[in-house]
Amino acid sequence: MLWLPCFLLYFFSDGTGNGMVKSLLDSVDECCSVSNAVLAIVRGHKRALDVATVLQGETRFFSVLMLAWGLIADIDIESEKYRWMGSSRLDFYGLMRVFNLRKYNGRVSFVPAPGFEAYGNPCDQKVGCTNIDILFRDQQDTVKVQEHGYQGPVVLMEELKWRTVEGPFVSVWLHNVPWGSEDTMAAPDAQFSDGYLDLIVIKDCPKTSLLMLITKLNDGTHVRSPYVMYLKVKAFILEPGHRVGDPSKGGIIDSDGEVLARGEGAYKCEVKDLMTYGPMKITVDQGLATLFCPR
């Protein structure tokens, strides 16, 4: 069992937003504060937490909070240039990005949770929407994880019932817990250890409607919009593409506040990240981690 005390998550999982601690404390109607987080440790109550494994070639990244590509990732990472503004940098840069909206070509494939089988289009069951061997064959030059480390769950991809959604996309957002930050309820139906990730996808959306969606992030009602596809998934494949109208520029893939990959022409694209801007798959280990929680 992987142990993740909440004070570690408070400072290292998502330091700007504190989404994990907000999710824990909100689940028992307590306000998000350092004192309440410390009290949770003192009380010693525990709660299981799902852990997602992001895989590309032989490179693995373990995520407990979220993965984003498109609008959300661009806001999260590119707003770092305004870090002097504090947490308000996200609101400020979010408005800038909506007014200068980007869309990205690409494709997402997923194994829906029971009850969500109607989302997306069916795939060839034998290959899981894309030939997995071909999809990841050219990614062997990525950083290799130590073989004696935890490798993530064993998933027979070709035996799962995959569905797919083609781009272009405004935003693709995977979430493990309800809150992405102290004022952003990204996935209102997310559970700590249900064995699924919550997927939030926005494709075509007028800018005025997108602005309204952003104002509803504080209470989770954005998922009711007809422009939002919201469902639970057991496994996920992201095939990121380039910016619509500018094929020389790619996007940013962000997980738990850290950049996994940047496409050519993206913000700080000269930085070498853990993964390349290409296909990656995400699977879930149910209840792998253990958190200290309020009660």
N, C-alpha and C positions, 0 to 999 in steps of 0.2 A: 504494500500500500504506500502510495506517495503522500508524504505529509507536507501541507502548505499552510503553516500558521497564518492567520489573517493579518498579523502585523507585517509579515513579509509581503503579502499581497498588497497591503496598503501602500507600501513605499516602492515596490518594484513592479507590480503587475501593470498598473496604469496610473502613474504618479500624478498626472495632470487632472484626470477625471475621477479617480478612485471609484470606478464602477463596481468592482468586486465587493468592496466594503459597503458601498451604498446598497447593493443587492442584498447582502446578508442582513444589514440592520433594518432595511425597509421591510424585509419579510416578516419581521416581528414588530413593525410599527415603531421603531426607534430611529431617532435622527442620526444622520451620518456625522460622526465627530471622532476625534482621536480618543477622547476619554471613553466613549462607548466601545470603540474597537479594543482598547486595552482591557476594559471590563469583560469583554467576550473571551479574551485569553485567560483572564483570572478565573472566570467561571468554569472554563474547561469543557464546555459542551462541544460536541463534534457533529459535523455534517459531511456527507460524501459529496464529491464534485466530479463531474465528467471532465475528461481531458481529451482534447483533440490533437491528433498527430498530423502535421502538415508534411507531406513527403514529395520530394523532387529528386529523381535519381537515387543516390544513396545519402542525400541530405535530409535530415529530419529536424523539425521544430515543434515543440510541444506548447500548445496554446490552451489557456484556461478562460480567456475572456472573449475575444472576437477576432475575426479576420475581415478586412475590407478592401475593396478595389473600386475605383471610380470616385464619385463625389466625396464620400466619407473619408476615404484614405487621403485624397488630395487635401481636404480641409485639415485633417489631423496632422499631416506631415509638413505640407507647405506653409502652414500658419506658424511654424517654428520661427520664421523670420520676424514675427511679431510677438515673440515670447515675453518681451518687456511689458506687454499689455495684460499679462496674467491669463486667467482662464477665459477672459472676454475676447482673446485673440480668435477663439473658435467661432464665436458669433460674428465677429467682424469679417473674418476671412470667408466664412460661410456665405455671407451676403455677396461678397465679391465673386465667389465661384458660381453662385446662382445667376447673377447678372451676366457673367461671361461663361455660360454653361458649356461643359464638355460632355461628349458622349464617346464611348469606346466600343469598337467592334470586338467580338469574341463570342464565346459560348460557355454555358455552365451546364453540367450534367449532375444529376443527383438521384439518390435512392430515397424516395419519399417515405415518411413514417405512415403507419396505418391511418387511413382517413384523408390522406393528402395525395392519393394516387391520380387524381384528375389534373394536377398541375403539370405543365410542360407537355412535351410530345414524347410518345414512346420511342425507345431505342432498340437496336439490335441486341437482344439479350445475351448473345454469345460473346460480344465484345464490349458491352457496357458503354455504348454510344461511340466510343472511339477505341481503336485497337491499342490497348494499354502498352503492349510491347513496343509498338512504333512510337507511341506518344512520349515515352520516357527513354527511348534508346539513346538519344543524343545528349543526355544530361549526365553522363558519367564523369565529366570533368568538374562537377560540383564538389563542395567540401564533403568529406566522408565522415560519418558518425562512427565512433568506436564500436566494434562489433560486440563487445561485452556489455555495452550500455543497453537500456531498454529500447526496443525497436518499434514499439507501437503495436496495436492490435493486428492479428492475422486476419485479413479480409480477402476472401475469394471474389475478386471484383467481377469476374465473368458470370458468376452465379446469381448476382443481384439483379433486380428489376429496375433498370435505369430509365430516367426520363431526362429530357433536355430542353433548354431554352436558348434560342439564338439571339444575339445582340442586334443592333447596338444597345448599350446599357448606359444609364445615368449613374447607377450605383448598384453594387452587389455587396451585401453585408451578411456575414455569418455571426451568430451570437450564441454564447453559452449560458449567460445569465441575463436577467431582465434589464439591468441598468448598464449603459456604456460609460456614463459619468454621473456626477451627483445630480444633474438636471436633464439627463437624457435617458428616457426609458425606451431603449431601442427595440426590445423584444418582450412585450408584456406577458406573453404566455410561456416564456422560457422557464425551465426548472433546473435545479442544481444537479440532479442526477437521474434524469429520465432516459439517458442514452441517446439523445438526439441534439442536434444543433438547430437553432431557429434561423431560417433564411429569409432575408428581406431584400427584394429585388425591385428596382425602379427602372423602367425602360423609357417609354414616351411619356413626358409630363410637361405641360406648359409651365413657364417660369412662375407665373402668378400662383398656380396650384402648388408648385414646389416650395415656394415661400410659405404658403399656408401649412404644408406638411412639416416644414422645419419648426414652425411655432407650436406644433402639436407633439413634438418629440418629448416634451417634459411630462406628458401623461400617457404616452403610448397610443394615443388615438390615431396617429398617422397611419397605422396598419389597416385602418378601416377604409382608407382612400381607394378608389377604383384604380388609381395609378400604382398601387403597391401590391406586389405579390408576396404573401406572407405564409410560410409553411414550415414544417419540421422535416429534417432530413437525417438519414443515418450515415450516408457517405456522400462525398461531393468532389467534383472535378472542375477546376477553373482553367479555362483556356483563354488567357488575356490577349487582346489584340491592340491595335493602334487607335489613336484618336480619329474620330470621324472628321473628315475634311482636312486632316493633316497626318498622312501615313508615316511621316518621319518621326512622330512622337508617340511614345507609349505612356503607360500610366504607372501607378505606384501600388504595390501590394503590401498591406500593413497588417500586422498581427500583434495584438496586445501592446500597441503603441510603438512597436519596432518595425522598421522597414525590412521586409523579406526580399523584395526585388523591385527594381526600377527599370522601366523601358527606356529605350534610346530617346533623348530629348526631354526626359522627365526631370523634375526638380532634383538637383545634385546627382545627376545620372553618372557622374564621374566616380562616385563613391562605390567601392566594391561591397556588395551586400552578400548575405548568406546564400541566397538563391538567385537564379537567373530569371528574367522576365519571360516565363514560358509556362507550359502546363504544370499544374501541381494538384495533388489529390489530398483530401482531408477525410480522415476516419475518426471515430469516437470510441473511447474506452469508458464504459459506464462506471461511475463511482470510483475511478482510479485514485483520485486525490482525496485527502481529508482536511477539512477546514475547522478551525475553532469558530464557533458561532455564538450569538447571544444566548439562545436557549432552544 
